[in-house]
Amino acid sequence: ARDTMPEYYDSDEVEDEDRVDAEPEPESPATPLTVPKSTSAAVTAKAIARTRRNVHIHRLYVRHEHDACLALIEEVLAEFDGLCEYPIYVKALVQRRRGRIQESLQLFQAATALNPHNVQNLKQVGRSLYLLGKHKAAVEVYEEAEKMAAEARGDDGGHEDWEIYHQKGLCYARSKQFGAAAECFMRANAVSRHEVTYEQLGRVYQAQENWEAAIATYLEALESSPDSPDILATLGLLYLRLGETYRAFEYLDQALSRDPGNPRVILAAGSIIQDHDDVDVALVKYRVAAAKEPNSAQLWNNVGMCFFGKNRFVAAIACLKKALYLDPFEWIISYNLGLAHLKTQQHASAFHFLSGCVKRKPDFAAAYAFLAVALAKLDDVENAKQAYARAIRLDPGDHLTRLNAAITLFNAGDFEGAKEMFEAHDQLWGALDEDGKVDAGEDVEEQRRALRDALYGS
């Protein structure tokens, strides 16, 4: 059991902090004011003095010389009593890069107070609110920025701002309002196509488990970004999740040809190879991926299951525990640890990990089935019966669960219940084709014969 598709995340969000817009020109008053020439000249000179170091501030920022940039900003703000929009704006960007999100929010709000008609200031206020987890407030700010941008465009001017819709989509996605998020991302793409927006839209569909829509989104993204290794890799992973191994490998191969060192693609390719029981080749792939991304929980989970397939259970448990340390809320790692401990007859540990799995994934029938096995081994027959019943309700067509339940009932002395469960298993077994019976393994055949002989006589 392996996991290669994470839930919704937004690690590839739009980062616009390296793009520093020039300070807008001061607006002309509607009615010219009559002022003495000397006063007018003084005002103009002061305005020039206030903005003359903006270019230097910009250069220091984009060269990532942040300490020198902040020193110059403080000098300018001290000289002009803090009434300089652009230096405040850049200072907020620097503080946000350093993780001081709350301080950056206050600075962007100060810049907005100095120039309330600058849409860029409002967008950055929304961004800081988003990073603080205040998604509803961020949406309200972006909606205000949207109205302001529409007023600035007028009836005939310019294009809509795709970034506002994109950032609103991120806020809605984080708030689990996936319908509104998808609408915003589609609106953003209608304004201007961007790879990052397609990726976020696809993730929204994945979070909704709408795999067909996600695939259609990424295929559309390939039309504008045909050489994107990330999109190709994601398509490969989606097809892998849907069981279309050939198409999955086709896209993953294209992604590897464009980015041979991409650990995400290597991990997915290794997963396909592992599915075909070629664990040694898969381990070679994972070794390459581990050098690039040593703290990947999915990587260590897959490595652990490779060792499990080679019957090296101590190594398997060590790798799986490292995976669980890296991602303690990933249910499939707990499930695999439960299987490994069952195999080594550490039934109390198996119960611990399988219990954690069913708490995080309550609709996974196999976890309940193996939890029942662990409980039976611990002589807790009543709870084992309940776990078997839950597994059967979730997956009525699993013949192996019914066989294990029959064995547990027989060992507990409930021969009538064992016969009833075995007959239900036998009906499901008879409905399997020859390939299905071969896939079940020789152990199942042996257990069937032994239980039949015990129940009905040889």
Secondary structure, DSSP 8 states (H G I E B T S, - for coil): -------S--TT----TT-----------SS-----HHHHHHHHHHHHHHHTTHHHHHHHHHTT-HHHHHHHHHHHHHHTTT--HHHHHHHHHHHHHTT-HHHHHHHHHHHHHH-TT-HHHHHHHHHHHHHTT-HHHHHHHHHHHHHHHHHHHTTT-----HHHHHHHHHHHHHTT-HHHHHHHHHHHHHHS--HHHHHHHHHHHHHTT-HHHHHHHHHHHHHH-TT-HHHHHHHHHHHHHTT-HHHHHHHHHHHHHH-TT-HHHHHHHHHHHHHTT-HHHHHHHHHHHHHH-TT-HHHHHHHHHHHHHTT-HHHHHHHHHHHHHH-TT-HHHHHHHHHHHHHTT-HHHHHHHHHHHHHH-TT-HHHHHHHHHHHHHTT-HHHHHHHHHHHHHH-TT-HHHHHHHHHHHHHTT-HHHHHHHHHHHHHHHHTS-HHHHHHH-HHHHHHHHHHHHHHH--
